[in-house]
């Protein structure tokens, strides 16, 4: 088992899906964790309770990360509760199962996607990076998507934000390397989470999602959390600016 004993992690979007799986796995690996949630306090408390079984400190904090003030408060809370932040996992994001053809895609839908998926990554990274620079050490792991690499018809706003995250990681990895801060990206394909449930719960949707995956199934959230943990660990001390694809072979672009 990879050990993060003595490490402090901040994970965004930790109340469900990939984020929740990462909170639990990081705690199991020995890390103290602060994670944020946006709406469901009950879901956050359940994740917190499960993660604390491993004996580390796990705290949740309500924050809407498309607001700079909330992102700043979250980072401040994490530093106050944990003493410092060694690892940031910028995971919070949304996806809408409803098709949005470009001629029908509204300004409101576009802006919401950009705020939630892209601005939130910038906002929390902005505050965490300043903290890590003073410590001259850190790991930043942003969560993108296969859609950010190949695009996604009828979900171009989602794909655009996830592609931008990859570019953000590439630039930031070079910028922060001199401070001994490693910046990488994990790009999942289809994952069996609440966000994907509207598609995966139907027979036709499941067939559509798995048709292009050589392994013939979608990932579990835990199968994405594992590679995130790897990038946060001492096994990945010379990996920087990379996109780690976790998609069952669906997009071969490594």
C-alpha positions in Angstrom: 0.0 0.0 0.0 1.3 3.5 -0.9 1.9 5.6 2.2 1.0 9.2 2.6 1.6 9.2 6.4 2.4 12.7 7.6 1.0 14.3 4.5 -1.9 16.8 4.4 -4.2 16.8 1.4 -7.0 19.1 0.1 -9.5 17.4 -2.2 -12.2 19.4 -3.9 -15.6 17.9 -4.7 -15.1 15.2 -2.1 -18.6 14.4 -1.2 -19.4 12.0 -4.1 -17.9 10.1 -7.0 -14.2 10.2 -7.7 -13.6 12.9 -5.0 -15.2 10.7 -2.3 -13.2 7.7 -3.4 -10.0 9.8 -3.3 -10.8 11.1 0.2 -11.2 7.6 1.5 -8.2 6.2 -0.2 -5.9 9.1 0.9 -7.1 8.6 4.5 -6.4 4.8 4.2 -2.9 5.7 3.0 -2.3 7.8 6.1 -3.0 11.3 5.0 -4.9 14.0 6.8 -7.6 15.3 4.5 -9.8 18.4 4.1 -12.4 18.2 1.4 -15.1 20.5 0.2 -18.7 19.9 -0.7 -21.1 22.3 -2.4 -24.7 21.1 -1.6 -25.1 17.9 0.3 -23.9 18.1 3.9 -25.3 14.7 4.6 -23.2 13.1 1.8 -20.1 14.9 3.1 -20.6 13.7 6.6 -21.0 10.2 5.4 -17.7 10.3 3.5 -16.0 12.0 6.5 -17.3 9.3 8.8 -16.1 6.4 6.6 -12.7 8.0 5.9 -12.0 8.7 9.6 -12.1 4.9 10.3 -8.5 4.8 9.2 -7.5 7.0 12.1 -6.4 10.2 10.3 -8.0 13.7 10.5 -10.7 14.2 7.9 -12.6 17.4 7.8 -15.3 18.7 5.4 -16.0 22.3 4.4 -18.9 23.8 2.4 -17.6 26.0 -0.4 -18.7 27.1 -3.9 -15.4 27.1 -5.7 -16.4 29.2 -8.6 -16.3 32.1 -6.1 -12.8 33.2 -5.3 -13.7 34.2 -1.8 -15.0 30.6 -1.1 -11.8 29.1 -2.6 -9.7 31.3 -0.4 -11.7 30.3 2.7 -11.4 26.6 1.9 -7.6 26.8 1.6 -7.3 28.9 4.7 -9.4 26.3 6.6 -7.3 23.5 5.3 -4.1 25.1 6.5 -5.6 26.0 9.9 -6.9 22.5 10.5 -4.0 20.5 9.0 -1.1 22.9 9.6 -0.2 23.0 5.9 -1.2 21.5 2.5 1.2 19.1 0.7 -1.3 17.8 -1.9 -4.1 19.4 -3.9 -6.6 17.3 -5.8 -8.7 19.7 -8.0 -11.6 17.4 -8.7 -14.8 19.4 -8.4 -16.8 19.6 -11.6 -20.1 18.9 -13.3 -21.4 17.2 -16.5 -24.9 17.4 -17.9 -26.3 14.3 -19.6 -28.6 16.4 -21.7 -27.3 17.0 -25.2 -26.5 20.6 -25.9 -26.0 21.2 -29.7 -24.0 24.3 -30.3 -26.9 26.2 -31.9 -28.9 25.5 -28.8 -26.2 25.8 -26.2 -27.1 28.9 -24.1 -24.8 31.5 -22.7 -26.0 30.5 -19.2 -25.1 26.9 -19.8 -21.7 27.8 -21.2 -20.8 30.2 -18.3 -22.0 27.7 -15.6 -19.8 25.0 -17.1 -16.7 27.3 -17.3 -17.2 28.6 -13.8 -17.7 25.2 -12.2 -15.2 23.1 -14.1 -12.4 25.6 -15.0 -12.6 28.6 -12.8 -12.9 26.4 -9.7 -9.6 24.7 -10.6 -7.9 28.1 -11.1 -9.3 29.5 -7.9 -8.3 26.8 -5.5 -4.9 26.4 -7.2 -4.3 30.2 -7.0 -4.4 30.1 -3.2 -2.8 26.7 -2.7 0.1 27.5 -5.0 1.0 30.6 -3.0 1.1 28.4 0.1 3.2 25.7 -1.6 5.7 28.2 -3.0 6.5 29.4 0.5 7.1 25.8 1.6 9.0 25.0 -1.6 7.2 21.7 -2.1 3.8 20.3 -3.2 1.8 18.2 -5.5 -1.1 19.5 -7.6 -3.3 17.0 -9.4 -6.2 18.2 -11.6 -8.9 16.0 -12.9 -9.6 16.4 -16.6 -11.4 13.9 -18.9 -11.1 12.0 -22.2 -13.5 14.6 -23.5 -10.7 17.2 -23.0 -8.5 15.3 -25.4 -10.8 14.1 -28.1 -13.7 16.5 -27.7 -17.3 15.5 -27.2 -20.0 16.3 -29.7 -23.1 17.9 -28.1 -21.1 18.5 -24.9 -18.6 21.0 -26.3 -18.8 23.2 -23.3 -17.8 20.4 -21.0 -15.0 19.2 -23.4 -13.7 22.8 -23.7 -13.3 23.1 -19.9 -11.6 19.8 -19.6 -9.2 20.5 -22.4 -8.4 23.9 -20.8 -7.5 22.0 -17.6 -4.9 20.0 -19.5 -3.4 23.2 -20.9 -3.4 24.8 -17.5 -1.6 21.8 -16.0 1.0 21.9 -18.8 1.8 25.5 -18.3 1.7 25.4 -14.5 4.0 22.3 -14.3 6.8 24.3 -16.0 6.1 27.5 -14.0 6.1 25.8 -10.5 8.8 23.2 -11.1 11.5 25.6 -9.7 9.6 25.6 -6.4 9.7 21.8 -6.2 5.9 21.6 -7.0 4.8 18.9 -9.3 1.6 19.4 -11.4 -0.1 16.6 -13.2 -3.5 15.6 -14.5 -5.7 12.5 -14.4 -8.1 12.1 -17.3 -10.8 9.5 -16.7 -13.2 8.1 -19.3 -16.6 6.8 -18.3 -16.9 6.2 -14.5 -19.7 4.7 -12.6 -20.7 7.7 -10.5 -23.9 9.7 -9.8 -22.8 12.2 -12.5 -22.8 9.5 -15.2 -25.9 7.6 -13.8 -28.4 9.2 -16.2 -26.6 7.6 -19.1 -25.3 4.4 -17.5 -28.6 3.4 -15.9 -30.2 2.6 -19.2 -29.4 -0.4 -21.4 -28.9 1.9 -24.5 -26.7 4.3 -22.5 -24.6 1.5 -21.0 -24.1 0.1 -24.5 -23.1 3.5 -25.9 -20.6 4.2 -23.1 -18.9 0.8 -23.2 -18.9 0.4 -27.0 -15.5 2.2 -27.4 -13.9 0.7 -24.3 -11.7 -2.4 -25.1 -12.2 -3.6 -21.5 -15.9 -3.7 -22.1 -17.0 -1.8 -19.0 -16.7 1.6 -17.3 -14.4 2.4 -14.4 -15.3 2.5 -10.7 -14.5 5.6 -8.8 -11.9 3.7 -6.8 -10.1 2.8 -10.1 -9.6 6.5 -10.7 -8.7 7.4 -7.1 -5.8 4.9 -7.3 -3.9 6.7 -10.1 -4.5 10.0 -8.2 -2.9 8.5 -5.1 0.0 7.3 -7.2 0.7 10.8 -8.5 0.6 12.2 -4.9 3.0 9.6 -3.6 6.8 9.2 -3.5 6.5 6.8 -6.4 5.9 9.8 -8.7 8.7 12.2 -7.8 9.9 12.7 -11.4 6.6 13.0 -13.1 5.6 16.5 -14.0 3.2 18.0 -16.6 1.7 14.6 -17.5 -1.8 13.5 -18.3 -2.4 10.0 -16.8 -5.3 8.4 -18.8 -7.6 6.1 -17.0 -10.1 5.0 -19.6 -9.8 1.3 -20.2 -8.1 1.9 -23.5 -10.8 4.0 -25.0 -8.6 6.9 -25.9 -5.0 6.0 -26.8 -3.2 9.3 -26.8 -0.4 8.7 -24.3 
